[in-house]
């Protein structure tokens, strides 16, 4: 069930990430989806813990990526936990790097989950797929904490490996850090309900869709622009809680 990189502190990272998942799941149960934050002791000593619960967009595209926070060298660690429901092609998460530095990635969850790191222009920098050539080499470097990233905006794409059927549910956790950390940020990414507004309250995107559609802000017009069928919001995702238990 657990897939993590091979480097000097792999055991402590695996234990720390699993503890973070357990704590996050427990809080979801106790608080019925309400976000919370608290202080606690972690693997690196006294660590402040924060949690947010977000609802993923019904559009499976990078422009609608869920924000998981800011990666600050020797300060923050970012964790995201979610699942790919049957017929759910991919999840997207965005984060910001405040300064150039070497980033480490760790993953836990079901086998057959593919992780890709993309820059602001959508270029794949690192890819966990073994057949992806140089980007796979970059992913291995990131697992070992030796992949350097410039300051800027980045996106994680989480999908299934090419040989995994789309109908299979997949639960996962992804962790990012730059050196040490004193603040732990958990993001619990829930599935959108059928018919949810794909703009997620983003009025800029809503207004853009209205302009492109001659004044009528409909999901269909934006779906066509993003390569969809124009049939409205995608409702094929399952429940995060059901997927994790």
Backbone as JSON, one array per atom type, in Angstrom:
{
  "sequence": "XXXXXXXXXXXXXXXXXXXXXXXXXXXXXXXXXXXXXXXXXXXXXXXXXXXXXXXXXXXXXXXXXXXXXXXXXXXXXXXXXXXXXXXXXXXXXXXXXXXXXXXXXXXXXXXXXXXXXXXXXXXXXXXXXXXXXXXXXXXXXXXXXXXXXXXXXXXXXXXXXXXXXXXXXXXXXXXXXXXXXXXXXXXXXXXXXXXXXXXXXXXXXXXXXXXXXXXXXXXXXXXXXXXXXXXXXXXXXXXXXXXXX",
  "N": [[0.81, -1.21, 0.0], [2.04, 1.18, 0.58], [4.05, 3.56, -0.99], [7.08, 4.93, -1.24], [9.87, 7.2, -1.52], [13.4, 6.32, -1.84], [15.58, 7.27, 0.41], [17.71, 8.82, 2.9], [16.1, 9.42, 5.19], [13.8, 7.9, 4.89], [12.2, 6.15, 6.43], [11.31, 7.69, 8.63], [9.93, 9.64, 7.24], [7.9, 8.19, 5.97], [6.52, 7.24, 8.2], [5.77, 9.67, 9.36], [4.14, 10.82, 7.36], [2.1, 8.92, 7.2], [1.05, 9.15, 9.78], [0.11, 11.72, 9.61], [-1.91, 11.41, 7.71], [-3.62, 9.68, 9.13], [-4.36, 11.33, 11.27], [-5.62, 13.39, 9.88], [-7.8, 12.07, 8.69], [-9.17, 11.27, 10.98], [-9.92, 13.74, 11.99], [-11.64, 14.54, 9.99], [-13.74, 12.76, 10.38], [-14.56, 13.49, 12.98], [-15.25, 16.17, 12.78], [-16.99, 16.43, 10.73], [-16.33, 17.31, 8.15], [-15.58, 19.95, 8.59], [-13.1, 22.47, 8.56], [-10.03, 22.76, 10.47], [-7.47, 23.81, 12.83], [-4.53, 23.05, 14.68], [-1.99, 22.8, 17.27], [0.77, 20.54, 17.42], [3.06, 17.9, 18.26], [5.52, 16.82, 16.02], [7.42, 14.82, 13.62], [9.64, 16.4, 13.31], [10.06, 17.68, 15.71], [8.54, 20.29, 17.61], [5.75, 21.02, 15.88], [3.58, 23.06, 14.06], [0.26, 22.44, 13.17], [-1.99, 22.53, 10.48], [-5.15, 22.5, 8.86], [-7.15, 22.18, 5.96], [-10.27, 21.78, 4.36], [-11.28, 21.11, 1.18], [-13.33, 21.37, -1.76], [-13.12, 19.62, -4.68], [-12.99, 20.81, -8.08], [-15.61, 20.31, -10.47], [-14.65, 20.14, -12.98], [-12.06, 18.49, -14.63], [-9.4, 19.76, -14.99], [-6.33, 21.68, -15.33], [-6.64, 24.57, -14.99], [-8.58, 24.7, -13.02], [-7.48, 23.82, -10.69], [-7.08, 22.71, -7.29], [-6.04, 24.67, -4.55], [-3.24, 24.02, -2.59], [-1.48, 25.33, -0.99], [1.52, 27.14, 0.11], [4.89, 26.56, -0.52], [7.48, 26.87, 1.56], [10.87, 27.2, 2.1], [12.45, 25.23, 4.57], [10.36, 25.69, 6.31], [7.53, 25.14, 5.67], [5.43, 22.26, 5.12], [3.62, 20.48, 2.75], [0.68, 18.63, 2.47], [-1.55, 16.54, 0.75], [-4.61, 14.82, 0.57], [-6.69, 12.5, -0.97], [-8.92, 10.99, -3.39], [-9.24, 9.12, -6.43], [-12.12, 8.65, -8.04], [-14.19, 6.12, -9.59], [-14.05, 6.32, -13.08], [-13.11, 8.88, -12.95], [-10.83, 10.94, -14.28], [-8.49, 12.49, -13.51], [-6.86, 14.45, -10.92], [-6.12, 17.81, -9.94], [-3.74, 19.94, -8.43], [-2.59, 22.98, -7.14], [0.31, 24.87, -6.17], [2.59, 27.17, -4.58], [5.99, 28.09, -4.87], [8.29, 29.75, -2.91], [10.99, 30.39, -3.03], [14.04, 29.48, -4.72], [14.99, 26.07, -4.57], [15.72, 22.72, -3.33], [13.4, 20.18, -3.71], [11.43, 17.73, -2.03], [9.47, 14.86, -2.58], [6.9, 12.73, -1.36], [4.85, 9.8, -1.34], [1.83, 8.08, -0.47], [-0.54, 5.38, -0.38], [-2.79, 3.72, -2.7], [-1.49, 1.36, -5.08], [-0.49, 2.06, -8.48], [-1.02, 4.72, -8.95], [-0.39, 7.72, -10.6], [1.88, 10.4, -10.57], [2.39, 13.69, -11.59], [4.41, 16.54, -12.03], [3.98, 19.87, -12.93], [5.0, 22.9, -14.57], [4.28, 26.48, -14.59], [3.49, 26.94, -17.19], [2.41, 24.59, -17.95], [4.12, 22.57, -18.68], [5.43, 19.33, -18.26], [7.46, 18.54, -15.63], [8.35, 16.57, -13.89], [7.69, 13.08, -13.62], [6.04, 10.24, -12.46], [5.73, 7.94, -13.93], [7.33, 5.14, -15.24], [8.03, 4.95, -17.89], [8.45, 7.43, -18.88], [10.84, 8.66, -19.48], [13.21, 11.27, -19.33], [11.75, 12.87, -17.6], [10.88, 11.05, -15.74], [13.29, 10.41, -14.57], [13.72, 12.86, -13.34], [11.64, 12.82, -11.5], [12.47, 10.75, -9.81], [14.7, 11.98, -8.74], [13.41, 13.97, -7.31], [12.08, 12.43, -5.45], [14.26, 11.69, -3.98], [14.97, 14.08, -2.9], [16.56, 15.87, -4.34], [15.86, 17.41, -6.51], [15.86, 20.48, -7.98], [13.8, 23.32, -7.79], [12.66, 26.32, -9.28], [11.65, 29.55, -8.01], [8.16, 30.13, -8.06], [4.98, 29.24, -9.62], [3.34, 26.08, -9.45], [1.9, 22.94, -10.55], [0.33, 19.96, -9.52], [-0.5, 16.92, -11.03], [-2.59, 14.28, -10.56], [-3.17, 11.02, -11.41], [-4.17, 7.87, -12.89], [-1.91, 5.11, -13.5], [-0.96, 4.18, -16.82], [-1.75, 1.57, -17.39], [-3.82, 1.0, -15.72], [-7.21, 0.4, -15.18], [-9.81, 2.77, -15.83], [-12.04, 2.57, -14.28], [-11.32, 1.78, -11.75], [-11.19, 2.63, -8.33], [-8.98, 4.86, -6.63], [-7.09, 5.67, -3.86], [-5.06, 8.19, -2.34], [-2.13, 9.89, -1.02], [-0.12, 12.79, -1.04], [2.97, 14.35, -0.45], [4.91, 17.28, 0.05], [7.98, 18.98, 0.52], [10.6, 21.33, 1.43], [13.53, 20.87, 2.58], [13.81, 21.2, 6.12], [10.93, 21.52, 8.33], [8.44, 23.46, 10.05], [5.83, 23.89, 10.06], [2.89, 22.23, 9.25], [0.79, 21.49, 6.65], [-2.28, 20.25, 5.95], [-4.35, 19.18, 3.34], [-7.55, 18.21, 2.73], [-9.13, 16.86, 0.15], [-12.2, 16.89, -1.12], [-14.76, 15.21, -3.04], [-16.63, 16.73, -5.68], [-20.15, 17.41, -5.68], [-22.74, 16.14, -7.82], [-23.69, 18.4, -10.28], [-22.54, 20.61, -9.08], [-21.3, 24.0, -9.01], [-18.86, 24.6, -11.35], [-17.08, 26.7, -11.26], [-16.44, 27.25, -8.71], [-16.94, 29.51, -7.12], [-15.29, 31.41, -8.21], [-15.33, 34.4, -9.47], [-14.1, 35.7, -11.59], [-13.54, 33.71, -13.53], [-16.15, 32.99, -13.97], [-17.26, 35.3, -15.06], [-15.7, 35.46, -17.36], [-16.56, 33.2, -18.74], [-19.15, 34.01, -19.2], [-18.79, 36.18, -20.94], [-17.61, 34.89, -23.13], [-19.69, 33.37, -23.9], [-21.57, 35.03, -24.9], [-22.8, 36.53, -22.93], [-24.24, 34.83, -21.31], [-23.74, 32.98, -18.55], [-22.87, 29.9, -18.59], [-22.21, 26.45, -17.82], [-21.77, 24.85, -19.96], [-20.59, 26.25, -22.15], [-17.98, 26.78, -21.26], [-17.11, 24.22, -20.86], [-16.92, 23.25, -23.48], [-14.81, 24.82, -24.39], [-12.77, 23.76, -22.89], [-12.47, 21.33, -23.94], [-14.48, 19.55, -23.44], [-17.68, 17.84, -23.58], [-19.77, 19.53, -23.44], [-21.89, 18.91, -21.91], [-22.49, 19.76, -19.35], [-21.72, 19.85, -15.77], [-19.35, 17.5, -14.5], [-20.22, 14.6, -12.82], [-19.16, 12.25, -11.76], [-17.54, 11.53, -9.6], [-16.62, 9.92, -6.52], [-17.15, 9.51, -2.96], [-14.94, 11.03, -0.66], [-14.58, 10.16, 1.97], [-15.72, 7.59, 1.87], [-13.93, 6.41, 0.14], [-11.55, 6.33, 1.57], [-11.97, 4.63, 3.69]],
  "CA": [[0.0, 0.0, 0.0], [2.84, 2.39, 0.72], [5.1, 3.74, -1.98], [7.84, 6.12, -0.88], [11.19, 7.28, -2.12], [14.51, 5.72, -1.12], [16.58, 8.23, 0.82], [18.18, 8.55, 4.25], [15.07, 9.47, 6.23], [12.57, 7.34, 4.32], [11.37, 5.56, 7.47], [10.64, 8.74, 9.39], [8.98, 10.33, 6.37], [6.76, 7.31, 5.8], [5.77, 7.24, 9.46], [5.2, 10.99, 9.54], [3.05, 11.01, 6.41], [0.99, 8.05, 7.59], [0.45, 9.76, 10.96], [-0.62, 12.9, 9.14], [-3.14, 10.9, 7.08], [-4.49, 9.17, 10.19], [-4.88, 12.47, 12.01], [-6.54, 14.12, 9.01], [-9.02, 11.26, 8.56], [-9.87, 11.34, 12.26], [-10.54, 15.06, 12.1], [-12.79, 14.56, 9.07], [-14.82, 12.05, 11.05], [-15.02, 14.21, 14.15], [-15.73, 17.52, 12.49], [-17.96, 16.35, 9.63], [-15.89, 18.09, 7.0], [-15.22, 21.32, 8.93], [-11.65, 22.64, 8.66], [-9.55, 23.12, 11.8], [-6.02, 23.78, 12.97], [-4.1, 22.84, 16.05], [-0.57, 22.58, 17.42], [1.08, 19.18, 17.84], [4.46, 17.52, 18.08], [5.7, 15.98, 14.85], [8.7, 14.14, 13.46], [10.73, 17.38, 13.35], [9.93, 18.44, 16.94], [7.28, 21.02, 17.74], [5.26, 21.39, 14.55], [2.22, 23.59, 14.01], [-0.52, 21.72, 12.18], [-3.14, 23.25, 9.93], [-5.93, 21.66, 7.95], [-8.25, 22.75, 5.2], [-11.07, 20.86, 3.57], [-11.7, 21.77, -0.06], [-14.11, 20.57, -2.68], [-12.52, 19.67, -6.01], [-13.86, 21.28, -9.15], [-16.21, 19.26, -11.3], [-13.86, 20.06, -14.22], [-10.77, 17.85, -14.43], [-8.41, 20.5, -15.78], [-5.39, 22.45, -14.54], [-7.11, 25.9, -14.56], [-9.47, 24.57, -11.88], [-6.74, 23.1, -9.66], [-7.28, 23.08, -5.89], [-4.84, 25.28, -3.97], [-2.82, 23.31, -1.39], [-0.66, 26.19, -0.14], [2.79, 27.72, -0.3], [6.05, 25.8, -0.06], [8.52, 27.78, 2.04], [12.04, 26.42, 2.49], [12.69, 25.04, 5.99], [9.23, 26.19, 7.09], [6.24, 24.49, 5.46], [5.29, 20.98, 4.45], [2.29, 20.42, 2.18], [0.13, 17.28, 2.34], [-2.9, 16.49, 0.19], [-5.19, 13.49, 0.65], [-7.94, 12.43, -1.71], [-9.11, 9.75, -4.13], [-9.76, 9.14, -7.79], [-13.28, 7.78, -8.1], [-14.37, 5.44, -10.87], [-14.25, 7.19, -14.25], [-12.55, 10.2, -12.66], [-9.54, 10.81, -14.96], [-7.33, 13.11, -12.88], [-7.02, 15.55, -9.98], [-5.1, 18.84, -10.1], [-3.47, 20.74, -7.23], [-1.6, 24.03, -7.38], [1.02, 25.4, -5.02], [3.58, 28.19, -4.92], [7.32, 27.98, -4.27], [8.7, 31.13, -2.64], [12.4, 30.59, -3.33], [14.65, 28.34, -5.38], [15.51, 25.09, -3.63], [15.51, 21.31, -3.64], [12.09, 19.72, -3.22], [11.26, 16.31, -1.8], [8.09, 14.38, -2.67], [6.61, 11.41, -0.83], [3.49, 9.39, -1.64], [1.27, 6.88, 0.15], [-1.84, 5.05, -0.95], [-2.93, 2.57, -3.57], [-0.57, 1.22, -6.2], [-1.07, 2.43, -9.76], [-1.31, 6.15, -9.01], [0.65, 8.45, -11.32], [2.06, 11.78, -10.13], [3.14, 14.55, -12.51], [4.63, 17.92, -11.62], [4.0, 20.75, -14.09], [5.29, 24.3, -14.3], [3.17, 27.4, -14.83], [3.09, 26.84, -18.6], [1.84, 23.28, -18.18], [5.14, 21.61, -19.08], [5.7, 18.31, -17.24], [8.84, 18.59, -15.13], [8.65, 15.28, -13.27], [6.61, 12.13, -13.89], [6.32, 8.97, -11.78], [5.63, 6.84, -14.88], [8.67, 4.66, -15.56], [8.28, 5.06, -19.32], [8.43, 8.85, -19.27], [12.18, 9.14, -19.83], [13.92, 12.23, -18.49], [10.88, 13.37, -16.53], [10.9, 10.03, -14.7], [14.55, 10.64, -13.86], [13.51, 14.03, -12.5], [10.79, 12.41, -10.39], [13.32, 10.0, -8.88], [15.5, 12.98, -8.03], [12.54, 14.65, -6.36], [11.89, 11.48, -4.36], [15.48, 11.73, -3.18], [15.2, 15.42, -2.37], [17.64, 16.56, -5.05], [15.36, 18.14, -7.68], [15.77, 21.91, -7.68], [12.73, 24.07, -8.43], [12.74, 27.77, -9.19], [10.51, 30.25, -7.42], [7.07, 30.23, -9.01], [3.75, 28.47, -9.45], [3.42, 24.72, -9.97], [0.68, 22.15, -10.48], [0.43, 18.5, -9.44], [-1.57, 16.16, -11.66], [-2.66, 12.93, -10.0], [-3.99, 10.19, -12.29], [-3.83, 6.45, -12.83], [-0.93, 4.64, -14.46], [-1.59, 3.9, -18.11], [-2.29, 0.21, -17.45], [-4.85, 0.85, -14.69], [-8.54, 0.73, -15.71], [-10.4, 4.01, -15.33], [-13.13, 2.26, -13.35], [-10.78, 1.45, -10.43], [-11.0, 3.7, -7.36], [-7.62, 4.95, -6.12], [-6.87, 6.63, -2.79], [-3.65, 8.61, -2.34], [-1.64, 11.05, -0.29], [1.12, 13.33, -1.61], [3.64, 15.25, 0.48], [5.97, 18.1, -0.52], [8.7, 19.83, 1.46], [11.92, 21.83, 1.04], [14.35, 20.85, 3.79], [13.07, 20.98, 7.36], [9.64, 22.21, 8.37], [7.87, 23.73, 11.36], [4.39, 24.03, 9.85], [2.37, 21.13, 8.47], [-0.49, 21.89, 6.07], [-3.04, 19.15, 5.37], [-5.52, 19.49, 2.52], [-8.46, 17.1, 2.47], [-9.82, 17.25, -1.08], [-13.43, 16.12, -1.29], [-15.33, 15.12, -4.38], [-17.77, 17.62, -5.89], [-21.44, 16.77, -5.9], [-23.27, 16.31, -9.16], [-24.34, 19.68, -10.48], [-21.83, 21.71, -8.43], [-20.78, 25.07, -9.86], [-17.45, 24.3, -11.63], [-16.24, 27.87, -11.06], [-16.04, 27.27, -7.31], [-17.01, 30.85, -6.57], [-14.33, 32.28, -8.88], [-16.13, 35.31, -10.3], [-13.36, 36.04, -12.81], [-13.82, 32.66, -14.5], [-17.57, 33.02, -14.27], [-17.46, 36.42, -15.97], [-15.08, 35.11, -18.63], [-17.47, 32.29, -19.42], [-20.31, 34.79, -19.64], [-18.38, 36.95, -22.12], [-17.39, 33.98, -24.24], [-20.96, 32.77, -24.29], [-22.5, 36.08, -25.29], [-23.51, 37.1, -21.8], [-24.9, 33.81, -20.5], [-22.71, 32.21, -17.84], [-23.28, 28.5, -18.48], [-21.08, 25.52, -17.74], [-21.58, 24.21, -21.25], [-19.68, 26.98, -23.01], [-16.62, 26.58, -20.78], [-16.79, 22.81, -21.09], [-16.49, 23.12, -24.87], [-13.48, 25.43, -24.51], [-11.8, 22.9, -22.23], [-12.4, 20.05, -24.62], [-15.54, 18.68, -22.97], [-18.78, 17.58, -24.5], [-20.79, 20.55, -23.29], [-23.04, 18.31, -21.24], [-22.64, 20.21, -17.98], [-20.7, 19.47, -14.81], [-19.08, 16.07, -14.36], [-20.65, 14.16, -11.51], [-18.79, 10.86, -11.6], [-16.62, 11.3, -8.51], [-17.22, 9.3, -5.35], [-16.97, 10.18, -1.69], [-13.6, 10.92, -0.09], [-14.62, 9.34, 3.18], [-15.96, 6.21, 1.45], [-12.74, 5.88, -0.53], [-10.46, 6.15, 2.51], [-12.25, 3.63, 4.72]],
  "C": [[0.84, 1.26, 0.0], [3.93, 2.44, -0.31], [5.83, 5.04, -1.69], [9.23, 6.05, -1.47], [12.25, 6.63, -1.23], [15.54, 6.79, -0.82], [16.79, 8.06, 2.31], [17.09, 8.53, 5.3], [13.74, 8.91, 5.74], [11.65, 6.79, 5.4], [10.61, 6.62, 8.24], [9.63, 9.48, 8.54], [7.73, 9.5, 6.17], [5.88, 7.32, 7.05], [5.07, 8.57, 9.65], [4.01, 11.23, 8.62], [1.86, 10.15, 6.78], [0.27, 8.62, 8.82], [-0.39, 10.97, 10.57], [-1.94, 12.49, 8.49], [-4.12, 10.44, 8.16], [-5.14, 10.31, 10.96], [-5.92, 13.23, 11.18], [-7.87, 13.38, 8.87], [-9.84, 11.32, 9.84], [-10.58, 12.68, 12.42], [-11.75, 15.18, 11.17], [-13.98, 13.88, 9.72], [-15.41, 12.88, 12.18], [-15.71, 15.53, 13.82], [-16.69, 17.57, 11.31], [-17.6, 17.3, 8.49], [-15.51, 19.51, 7.32], [-13.71, 21.41, 9.1], [-11.28, 23.09, 10.06], [-8.05, 23.2, 11.78], [-5.67, 23.65, 14.44], [-2.6, 22.67, 16.08], [-0.31, 21.17, 17.91], [2.56, 18.93, 17.62], [4.57, 16.57, 16.91], [7.08, 15.39, 14.8], [9.86, 15.11, 13.59], [10.67, 18.21, 14.63], [8.58, 19.1, 17.01], [6.85, 21.56, 16.38], [3.83, 21.92, 14.67], [1.47, 22.89, 12.88], [-1.74, 22.53, 11.77], [-3.87, 22.32, 8.96], [-6.97, 22.48, 7.22], [-8.98, 21.64, 4.46], [-11.59, 21.61, 2.36], [-12.54, 20.81, -0.89], [-13.5, 20.73, -4.07], [-13.52, 20.16, -7.04], [-14.42, 20.11, -9.93], [-15.55, 19.17, -12.66], [-12.48, 19.5, -13.9], [-9.7, 18.51, -15.29], [-7.56, 21.37, -14.87], [-5.9, 23.83, -14.12], [-8.01, 25.85, -13.33], [-8.81, 23.78, -10.75], [-7.06, 23.62, -8.27], [-5.97, 23.6, -5.31], [-4.47, 24.57, -2.67], [-1.83, 24.11, -0.56], [0.64, 26.66, -0.77], [3.94, 26.94, 0.31], [7.19, 26.76, 0.27], [9.67, 26.94, 2.58], [12.24, 26.43, 4.0], [11.56, 25.57, 6.87], [7.98, 25.34, 6.92], [6.38, 23.13, 4.8], [3.84, 20.88, 4.0], [1.87, 18.97, 1.99], [-1.26, 17.37, 1.73], [-3.37, 15.04, 0.16], [-6.52, 13.48, -0.09], [-8.04, 11.07, -2.4], [-9.56, 10.05, -5.54], [-10.91, 8.15, -7.83], [-13.35, 7.11, -9.47], [-14.74, 6.43, -11.95], [-13.83, 8.63, -14.02], [-11.12, 10.22, -13.21], [-8.34, 11.36, -14.21], [-7.75, 14.15, -11.87], [-5.86, 16.52, -10.17], [-4.99, 19.68, -8.83], [-2.38, 21.77, -7.55], [-0.96, 24.47, -6.07], [2.07, 26.38, -5.5], [4.87, 27.91, -4.18], [7.88, 29.39, -4.11], [10.16, 31.42, -2.94], [12.98, 29.33, -3.96], [15.2, 27.37, -4.34], [15.18, 23.68, -4.06], [14.25, 20.8, -2.94], [12.09, 18.2, -3.08], [9.79, 15.95, -1.89], [8.0, 12.99, -2.03], [5.16, 11.08, -1.13], [3.1, 8.17, -0.81], [-0.07, 6.6, -0.52], [-1.81, 3.82, -1.82], [-1.86, 2.55, -4.66], [-1.28, 1.64, -7.48], [-1.47, 3.88, -9.89], [-0.12, 6.88, -9.63], [0.68, 9.91, -10.87], [2.89, 12.54, -11.15], [3.24, 15.95, -11.93], [4.77, 18.78, -12.86], [4.34, 22.18, -13.67], [4.09, 25.17, -14.68], [2.64, 27.33, -16.26], [2.48, 25.47, -18.93], [2.83, 22.23, -18.65], [5.4, 20.64, -17.95], [7.18, 18.32, -16.89], [9.26, 17.24, -14.59], [7.44, 14.37, -13.41], [6.96, 10.79, -13.26], [6.21, 7.76, -12.7], [7.02, 6.42, -15.36], [9.02, 4.77, -17.04], [8.36, 6.5, -19.81], [9.8, 9.47, -19.48], [12.78, 10.11, -18.83], [13.05, 12.78, -17.37], [10.73, 12.34, -15.41], [12.18, 10.15, -13.88], [14.42, 11.82, -12.89], [12.64, 13.68, -11.29], [11.6, 11.63, -9.35], [14.21, 10.94, -8.09], [14.66, 13.69, -6.98], [12.22, 13.72, -5.19], [13.1, 11.5, -3.42], [15.82, 13.09, -2.63], [16.27, 16.21, -3.08], [17.18, 17.26, -6.33], [15.16, 19.6, -7.3], [14.64, 22.56, -8.48], [12.96, 25.56, -8.24], [11.54, 28.33, -8.45], [9.41, 30.35, -8.47], [5.89, 29.36, -8.66], [3.86, 27.11, -10.13], [2.08, 24.0, -9.78], [1.02, 20.66, -10.39], [-0.77, 17.9, -10.17], [-1.51, 14.73, -11.13], [-3.64, 12.12, -10.85], [-3.63, 8.72, -12.08], [-2.68, 6.16, -13.8], [-1.66, 4.18, -15.72], [-2.22, 2.52, -18.2], [-3.39, -0.05, -16.42], [-6.2, 1.25, -15.27], [-9.12, 1.97, -15.05], [-11.48, 3.75, -14.28], [-12.63, 1.96, -11.94], [-10.65, 2.7, -9.55], [-9.55, 3.68, -6.87], [-7.54, 6.04, -5.06], [-5.38, 6.96, -2.7], [-3.4, 9.75, -1.37], [-0.32, 11.48, -0.9], [1.67, 14.37, -0.65], [4.79, 15.98, -0.22], [6.66, 18.9, 0.59], [10.03, 20.27, 0.85], [12.77, 21.91, 2.31], [13.51, 20.53, 5.0], [11.74, 21.72, 7.31], [9.2, 22.41, 9.82], [6.36, 23.9, 11.28], [3.93, 22.97, 8.86], [0.99, 21.51, 7.96], [-1.15, 20.69, 5.39], [-4.2, 19.69, 4.55], [-6.3, 18.21, 2.29], [-9.31, 17.52, 1.28], [-11.02, 16.34, -1.3], [-13.91, 16.15, -2.73], [-16.49, 16.11, -4.52], [-19.05, 16.82, -6.09], [-21.9, 17.02, -7.33], [-24.01, 17.63, -9.26], [-23.68, 20.85, -9.79], [-21.37, 22.74, -9.44], [-19.29, 24.82, -10.12], [-16.52, 25.47, -11.39], [-15.8, 27.99, -9.6], [-16.06, 28.64, -6.68], [-16.03, 31.83, -7.19], [-15.08, 33.17, -9.86], [-15.43, 35.69, -11.6], [-13.63, 35.0, -13.9], [-15.28, 32.68, -14.91], [-17.88, 34.14, -15.27], [-16.87, 36.14, -17.34], [-15.99, 34.18, -19.42], [-18.68, 33.03, -19.97], [-19.98, 35.58, -20.91], [-18.23, 36.05, -23.34], [-18.68, 33.37, -24.76], [-22.02, 33.82, -24.61], [-23.35, 36.59, -24.15], [-24.19, 36.09, -20.92], [-23.86, 32.91, -19.87], [-23.18, 30.77, -17.62], [-22.06, 27.62, -18.42], [-20.79, 24.91, -19.1], [-20.57, 24.91, -22.11], [-18.24, 26.77, -22.6], [-16.18, 25.14, -20.99], [-16.3, 22.59, -22.51], [-15.09, 23.68, -25.05], [-12.4, 24.53, -23.93], [-11.74, 21.51, -22.84], [-13.45, 19.07, -24.17], [-16.64, 18.56, -23.99], [-19.88, 18.62, -24.42], [-22.01, 20.04, -22.56], [-23.21, 18.73, -19.8], [-21.56, 19.65, -17.09], [-20.57, 17.95, -14.71], [-19.42, 15.62, -12.95], [-20.24, 12.74, -11.19], [-17.85, 10.57, -10.47], [-17.36, 10.67, -7.33], [-16.96, 10.11, -4.1], [-15.57, 9.96, -1.16], [-13.6, 9.98, 1.1], [-14.83, 7.88, 2.83], [-14.7, 5.59, 0.86], [-11.63, 5.58, 0.46], [-10.71, 5.04, 3.52], [-12.72, 2.32, 4.1]]
}
